[in-house]
Amino acid sequence: MSSPSPRRKALLAAFPYTIPILTGFLFLGFSYGMLMHAAGFPLYFPTLTSLTIFAGSMEFLTVNLLLAPFQPLEVLALTLMVNARHLFYGLAMLERYKGTGLKKLYLIFGMCDESFSINCTVQPPAGVDRSWFYFFVTLLDQSYWVLGSTLGSLFGALLPVSTEGLDFVMTAMFAVIFLEQWQKDARHTSELLGLGLSALCLVLFGADGFMLPAMALILGSLILLHLRDGKEAVRS
């Protein structure tokens, strides 16, 4: 009996690490697909956006952005703010993705919070090609999201189910992320900055215009804090 190919070995090694993500992405993707259908988009649209955007929270925001007046600069700025954390993800993965060849192009495109967490912390098993391991972790995670959004769109088209309140899944997801961050962070500096600056911008700019200035201030504050902590570490 011939031994499995390097790609098959990498796929079999990567799959168990992505099982927890499978359940979460199927549910969130399903909700996204139903929202897209309820908003009046074609049946194939959730699948298409999941294949080409694959940005989680940004995809949920895309539902309203596509229905709003055409404002490309605002959309660009919002997208950069929402996904600014990927700048730090990319820096952290420079060494790990070195030598992965053309697969690096997809690894960069398909990086999300979940694939970053696995690829950043898990050491591929002995005898498994690391570049293919990283590739299949990323591919499996995106496949779960695409499958969930496709099923959600089909379900919304075939069954007349009310989607009222379904858009709250986005709020719930951010609430869970915030609470998880609060539990992990001993100082709570970033969380309190986020709450305080968001509330300040809400008062100054109103509900329709507070998001971009709030995210810009939060991002700038976090960068300054990071630089300050780096200087203190060097001094010590």
C-alpha positions as CSV (number, residue, x, y, z in Angstrom):
1,M,0.0,0.0,0.0
2,S,1.4,3.4,-1.0
3,S,1.8,6.1,1.5
4,P,-0.5,9.1,1.3
5,S,0.6,12.1,-0.7
6,P,2.0,15.2,1.2
7,R,-1.2,17.1,0.4
8,R,-3.4,14.3,1.8
9,K,-1.3,14.0,4.9
10,A,-1.5,17.7,5.4
11,L,-5.3,17.8,4.9
12,L,-5.8,14.9,7.4
13,A,-3.6,16.7,9.9
14,A,-5.3,20.1,9.5
15,F,-8.9,18.9,9.6
16,P,-9.2,18.1,13.4
17,Y,-7.9,21.6,14.3
18,T,-10.7,23.2,12.3
19,I,-13.6,21.2,13.7
20,P,-14.6,23.8,16.4
21,I,-14.6,26.4,13.6
22,L,-16.8,24.3,11.5
23,T,-19.8,24.6,13.8
24,G,-19.3,28.4,14.4
25,F,-18.8,29.2,10.7
26,L,-21.8,27.1,9.6
27,F,-24.1,29.0,11.9
28,L,-22.8,32.5,11.2
29,G,-22.5,31.8,7.5
30,F,-26.1,30.4,7.5
31,S,-27.3,33.6,9.2
32,Y,-25.4,35.7,6.6
33,G,-26.9,33.8,3.7
34,M,-30.5,34.3,5.1
35,L,-29.9,38.0,5.6
36,M,-28.6,38.4,2.0
37,H,-31.7,36.6,0.7
38,A,-34.0,38.6,2.9
39,A,-32.4,41.8,1.6
40,G,-33.4,40.9,-1.9
41,F,-30.0,39.7,-3.3
42,P,-29.8,36.9,-5.9
43,L,-29.5,33.3,-4.7
44,Y,-25.9,33.0,-5.7
45,F,-24.8,36.3,-4.1
46,P,-23.9,35.0,-0.6
47,T,-21.7,32.3,-2.1
48,L,-20.0,34.8,-4.4
49,T,-19.2,37.2,-1.7
50,S,-18.0,34.5,0.7
51,L,-15.6,33.3,-2.0
52,T,-14.3,36.8,-2.9
53,I,-14.6,38.8,0.3
54,F,-14.3,36.3,3.2
55,A,-14.1,38.9,5.9
56,G,-16.6,37.7,8.5
57,S,-17.9,40.8,10.1
58,M,-17.3,42.9,7.0
59,E,-19.6,40.6,5.0
60,F,-22.4,41.3,7.4
61,L,-21.8,45.0,7.0
62,T,-21.7,44.5,3.2
63,V,-25.4,43.7,3.3
64,N,-26.3,47.3,4.3
65,L,-23.4,48.9,2.3
66,L,-24.7,47.4,-0.9
67,L,-28.2,48.8,-0.2
68,A,-26.9,52.2,0.7
69,P,-26.0,55.1,-1.7
70,F,-22.7,54.5,-3.5
71,Q,-19.9,55.9,-1.3
72,P,-16.7,54.0,-2.3
73,L,-14.3,56.1,-0.2
74,E,-16.4,55.6,3.0
75,V,-16.6,51.9,2.3
76,L,-12.9,51.7,1.7
77,A,-12.2,53.5,5.0
78,L,-14.6,51.4,6.9
79,T,-13.2,48.2,5.5
80,L,-9.6,49.2,6.4
81,M,-10.7,50.1,10.0
82,V,-12.7,46.9,10.6
83,N,-9.9,44.7,9.3
84,A,-6.9,46.8,10.5
85,R,-6.0,43.9,12.9
86,H,-4.9,41.9,9.9
87,L,-1.9,44.3,9.6
88,F,-0.6,42.8,12.8
89,Y,-1.7,39.3,11.8
90,G,0.4,39.6,8.7
91,L,3.5,40.8,10.6
92,A,3.2,37.9,13.0
93,M,3.0,35.4,10.1
94,L,5.9,36.7,8.0
95,E,8.3,34.0,9.4
96,R,5.8,31.1,9.3
97,Y,4.7,31.8,5.8
98,K,8.2,32.1,4.5
99,G,9.0,29.5,1.8
100,T,5.4,28.6,1.1
101,G,5.7,29.5,-2.6
102,L,2.6,30.4,-4.5
103,K,0.4,29.1,-1.7
104,K,1.3,32.3,0.2
105,L,-1.0,34.3,-2.1
106,Y,-4.0,32.3,-0.9
107,L,-2.7,32.2,2.7
108,I,-2.7,36.0,2.7
109,F,-6.1,36.3,1.1
110,G,-7.8,33.7,3.3
111,M,-6.4,34.7,6.6
112,C,-9.1,35.3,9.2
113,D,-9.1,35.4,13.0
114,E,-9.6,31.6,13.2
115,S,-7.1,30.5,10.7
116,F,-4.6,32.9,12.1
117,S,-5.1,31.4,15.6
118,I,-4.4,27.9,14.4
119,N,-1.5,28.7,12.0
120,C,0.1,30.9,14.6
121,T,0.0,28.5,17.5
122,V,-0.1,25.0,16.1
123,Q,3.1,23.2,15.0
124,P,2.4,20.9,12.1
125,P,2.9,17.2,13.0
126,A,6.2,15.5,12.2
127,G,6.3,14.4,8.5
128,V,3.6,16.9,7.4
129,D,4.5,19.6,5.0
130,R,4.0,22.9,6.9
131,S,3.0,25.0,3.8
132,W,0.3,22.5,2.8
133,F,-0.9,22.3,6.5
134,Y,-1.3,26.1,6.6
135,F,-3.0,26.0,3.2
136,F,-5.6,23.4,4.2
137,V,-6.4,25.1,7.6
138,T,-7.2,28.3,5.6
139,L,-9.1,26.5,2.9
140,L,-11.2,24.4,5.3
141,D,-12.1,27.5,7.3
142,Q,-13.2,29.4,4.2
143,S,-15.1,26.3,2.9
144,Y,-17.1,26.1,6.1
145,W,-18.1,29.8,5.7
146,V,-19.0,29.4,2.0
147,L,-21.1,26.2,2.8
148,G,-22.9,28.0,5.6
149,S,-23.8,31.1,3.6
150,T,-24.9,28.9,0.6
151,L,-27.2,26.8,2.8
152,G,-28.6,29.9,4.4
153,S,-29.4,31.5,1.1
154,L,-31.0,28.2,-0.2
155,F,-33.0,27.8,3.1
156,G,-34.3,31.4,2.9
157,A,-35.4,30.9,-0.7
158,L,-37.1,27.5,-0.2
159,L,-38.8,28.1,3.1
160,P,-40.7,31.3,4.0
161,V,-39.0,31.8,7.4
162,S,-39.1,35.2,9.0
163,T,-35.7,36.8,9.4
164,E,-36.8,39.5,11.8
165,G,-34.2,39.9,14.5
166,L,-31.6,37.8,12.6
167,D,-29.4,40.7,12.0
168,F,-28.8,40.8,15.8
169,V,-26.4,37.9,15.3
170,M,-23.8,40.5,14.4
171,T,-24.3,42.4,17.6
172,A,-24.2,39.1,19.6
173,M,-21.0,38.1,17.9
174,F,-19.2,41.4,18.8
175,A,-20.6,41.1,22.3
176,V,-19.1,37.7,22.7
177,I,-15.7,38.8,21.3
178,F,-15.7,41.8,23.7
179,L,-16.5,39.7,26.7
180,E,-13.8,37.1,25.7
181,Q,-11.2,39.9,25.3
182,W,-12.3,41.4,28.7
183,Q,-11.6,38.1,30.4
184,K,-8.2,37.6,28.8
185,D,-7.0,41.2,29.4
186,A,-5.9,41.9,32.9
187,R,-5.7,45.7,32.5
188,H,-8.8,46.2,30.3
189,T,-7.2,49.2,28.8
190,S,-8.2,48.5,25.2
191,E,-11.7,47.6,26.1
192,L,-12.3,50.8,28.1
193,L,-10.7,52.8,25.3
194,G,-13.1,51.3,22.8
195,L,-16.2,51.9,25.0
196,G,-15.1,55.5,25.9
197,L,-14.1,56.7,22.5
198,S,-17.2,55.1,20.9
199,A,-19.4,56.9,23.3
200,L,-17.6,60.2,22.8
201,C,-17.9,60.0,19.0
202,L,-21.6,59.0,19.3
203,V,-22.2,62.2,21.2
204,L,-20.2,64.3,18.8
205,F,-21.1,62.8,15.4
206,G,-24.5,61.1,16.0
207,A,-25.6,57.6,15.3
208,D,-25.1,57.9,11.5
209,G,-21.6,59.3,11.5
210,F,-19.8,58.0,14.6
211,M,-18.4,54.7,13.4
212,L,-15.4,55.9,11.2
213,P,-14.1,58.5,13.6
214,A,-14.5,56.1,16.6
215,M,-12.6,53.4,14.8
216,A,-9.9,55.8,13.7
217,L,-9.4,57.1,17.3
218,I,-9.4,53.5,18.7
219,L,-6.9,52.3,16.1
220,G,-4.6,55.3,16.7
221,S,-4.8,54.9,20.5
222,L,-4.0,51.2,20.3
223,I,-1.0,51.9,18.1
224,L,0.3,54.6,20.5
225,L,-0.2,52.2,23.5
226,H,1.7,49.4,21.6
227,L,4.6,51.8,20.9
228,R,4.6,53.0,24.5
229,D,4.7,49.4,25.8
230,G,7.5,48.6,23.3
231,K,9.6,51.4,24.6
232,E,9.0,50.4,28.2
233,A,10.0,46.9,27.4
234,V,13.3,48.1,25.8
235,R,14.1,50.2,28.9
236,S,13.5,47.4,31.3
